């Protein structure tokens, strides 16, 4: 078995807005991924004023996993503001962040860690396949080339929000955006400050696809929303299984001290 590289400590940061159907899987899968690459970790989720049951799901998870820290915002402040809140709460040497909607699979964190070499400050994922309709692929490609031209980006994929970077970079790079433009701001300011960036391929395999294939249902961890999960299982693409089965699966993967 290939040895997985480890680092001193990592804070995993996820923004969440009406992601009650996906954020539990992101949190629990992140716990598995973090245990592969470090012995010191935390997961921080900013609930950005969600109107669904994101709060209830996160609170249920936080009661079970002390590594999870939840920030609840009463009003939606925007993607950038949610990320900044998570970054500010991070306490570990490295910060890993991605979206909370299951677009990316946290289990690929080991690929980011594996790319760390002497002098590397940031590891950025780049998509090697997209699951979008053709028109979105075309728009995405045009957008990618325009922003690279305008801002002189050196990254292969500036639009892939799957990153690992040193937390102390934020002592130098001051982020201001409250919207989705924070990703461009982050990359641009890090690049201009002279931090060293490397890139690794990211399969862009949606976590919900993995969950469905393995028969895992994240919603079962929050008893208060079980009925809603049943009613929405088709649209969410999730397969319901008994709570005890789900609990046993994760306790086997995440041994308790």
ZIBELBEL-V884993 format. One record per residue. N is the residue number from 0. SS is DSSP state (H for helix, E for strand, - for the rest). NEAR is the number of other ideal C-beta (glycine too) atoms within 12 Angstrom. Layout:
BEGIN
n=<N & N>
ss=<SS & SS>
near=<NEAR & NEAR>
END
This chain:
BEGIN
n=<0 & 1 & 2 & 3 & 4 & 5 & 6 & 7 & 8 & 9 & 10 & 11 & 12 & 13 & 14 & 15 & 16 & 17 & 18 & 19 & 20 & 21 & 22 & 23 & 24 & 25 & 26 & 27 & 28 & 29 & 30 & 31 & 32 & 33 & 34 & 35 & 36 & 37 & 38 & 39 & 40 & 41 & 42 & 43 & 44 & 45 & 46 & 47 & 48 & 49 & 50 & 51 & 52 & 53 & 54 & 55 & 56 & 57 & 58 & 59 & 60 & 61 & 62 & 63 & 64 & 65 & 66 & 67 & 68 & 69 & 70 & 71 & 72 & 73 & 74 & 75 & 76 & 77 & 78 & 79 & 80 & 81 & 82 & 83 & 84 & 85 & 86 & 87 & 88 & 89 & 90 & 91 & 92 & 93 & 94 & 95 & 96 & 97 & 98 & 99 & 100 & 101 & 102 & 103 & 104 & 105 & 106 & 107 & 108 & 109 & 110 & 111 & 112 & 113 & 114 & 115 & 116 & 117 & 118 & 119 & 120 & 121 & 122 & 123 & 124 & 125 & 126 & 127 & 128 & 129 & 130 & 131 & 132 & 133 & 134 & 135 & 136 & 137 & 138 & 139 & 140 & 141 & 142 & 143 & 144 & 145 & 146 & 147 & 148 & 149 & 150 & 151 & 152 & 153 & 154 & 155 & 156 & 157 & 158 & 159 & 160 & 161 & 162 & 163 & 164 & 165 & 166 & 167 & 168 & 169 & 170 & 171 & 172 & 173 & 174 & 175 & 176 & 177 & 178 & 179 & 180 & 181 & 182 & 183 & 184 & 185 & 186 & 187 & 188 & 189 & 190 & 191 & 192 & 193 & 194 & 195 & 196 & 197 & 198 & 199 & 200 & 201 & 202 & 203 & 204 & 205 & 206 & 207 & 208 & 209 & 210 & 211 & 212 & 213 & 214 & 215 & 216 & 217 & 218 & 219 & 220 & 221 & 222 & 223 & 224 & 225 & 226 & 227 & 228 & 229 & 230 & 231 & 232 & 233 & 234 & 235 & 236 & 237 & 238 & 239 & 240 & 241 & 242 & 243 & 244 & 245 & 246 & 247 & 248 & 249 & 250 & 251 & 252 & 253 & 254 & 255 & 256>
ss=<- & - & - & - & - & - & - & - & - & E & E & E & E & E & E & E & - & - & - & - & - & - & H & H & H & H & H & H & H & H & H & H & H & H & H & H & H & - & - & - & E & E & E & E & E & E & E & E & - & - & - & - & - & H & H & H & H & H & H & H & H & H & H & H & - & - & - & E & E & E & E & E & E & - & - & - & - & - & H & H & H & H & H & H & H & H & H & H & H & - & - & - & - & E & E & E & E & E & E & - & - & - & - & - & - & H & H & H & H & H & H & H & H & H & - & - & - & - & - & - & - & E & E & E & E & E & E & - & - & - & - & - & - & H & H & H & H & H & H & H & H & H & H & H & H & H & H & H & H & H & H & - & - & - & - & - & - & - & - & - & - & E & E & E & E & E & H & H & H & H & H & - & - & - & - & - & - & - & - & - & - & H & H & H & H & H & H & H & H & H & H & H & - & - & - & - & E & E & E & E & E & E & - & - & - & - & H & H & H & H & H & H & H & H & - & - & - & H & H & H & H & - & H & H & H & H & H & H & H & H & H & H & H & H & H & H & - & - & - & - & - & - & H & H & H & H & H & H & H & H & H & H & H & - & - & - & ->
near=<4 & 8 & 10 & 20 & 21 & 22 & 32 & 18 & 24 & 42 & 37 & 48 & 47 & 53 & 44 & 47 & 33 & 21 & 38 & 39 & 36 & 45 & 48 & 47 & 47 & 46 & 46 & 46 & 39 & 46 & 37 & 34 & 36 & 40 & 30 & 30 & 36 & 31 & 15 & 18 & 38 & 33 & 46 & 40 & 49 & 40 & 40 & 39 & 25 & 34 & 17 & 27 & 32 & 42 & 31 & 27 & 42 & 42 & 29 & 30 & 39 & 27 & 16 & 25 & 32 & 16 & 32 & 36 & 30 & 38 & 34 & 25 & 27 & 12 & 15 & 24 & 26 & 23 & 34 & 29 & 28 & 41 & 42 & 34 & 32 & 40 & 37 & 22 & 28 & 34 & 23 & 31 & 25 & 38 & 42 & 47 & 49 & 43 & 36 & 44 & 27 & 37 & 32 & 41 & 34 & 46 & 34 & 38 & 44 & 32 & 33 & 44 & 37 & 24 & 30 & 32 & 15 & 7 & 12 & 25 & 30 & 39 & 40 & 39 & 42 & 33 & 32 & 19 & 15 & 25 & 19 & 17 & 10 & 11 & 11 & 14 & 18 & 14 & 16 & 23 & 19 & 15 & 21 & 25 & 18 & 16 & 24 & 22 & 12 & 13 & 23 & 14 & 31 & 23 & 32 & 22 & 32 & 36 & 37 & 34 & 34 & 43 & 46 & 45 & 43 & 33 & 31 & 20 & 30 & 29 & 13 & 18 & 29 & 17 & 33 & 18 & 24 & 22 & 21 & 21 & 23 & 31 & 34 & 30 & 27 & 40 & 37 & 27 & 27 & 34 & 26 & 17 & 22 & 15 & 28 & 22 & 37 & 28 & 28 & 31 & 23 & 35 & 24 & 30 & 27 & 31 & 41 & 33 & 22 & 30 & 35 & 24 & 15 & 25 & 17 & 34 & 35 & 48 & 42 & 37 & 40 & 34 & 22 & 19 & 33 & 26 & 15 & 24 & 35 & 18 & 16 & 21 & 24 & 13 & 12 & 29 & 25 & 36 & 24 & 26 & 26 & 16 & 23 & 13 & 19 & 32 & 25 & 15 & 24 & 32 & 18 & 12 & 22 & 27 & 10 & 14 & 8>
END
